[in-house]
Amino acid sequence: MVIQRLEMCIEMVKLVFEFFVVFVEAVGTVISQNDSSLIDRNYDATTPYIGLLP
């Protein structure tokens, strides 16, 4: 019973980590798209990229 709970917990942590990675990549994509549209308007704002290293 304890081993099953531990395995389920490990799987949930993996899913949460995978969701977090996808979320960070999506945020990075949105930031890069916003930066390119801001440059077209002659307005330059630096936005830090928050991401994970592989």
Secondary structure, DSSP 4 states (H G I P E B T S, - for coil): -HHHHHHHHHHHHHHHHHHHHHHHHHHHHHHHHHHHHHHHTT------------
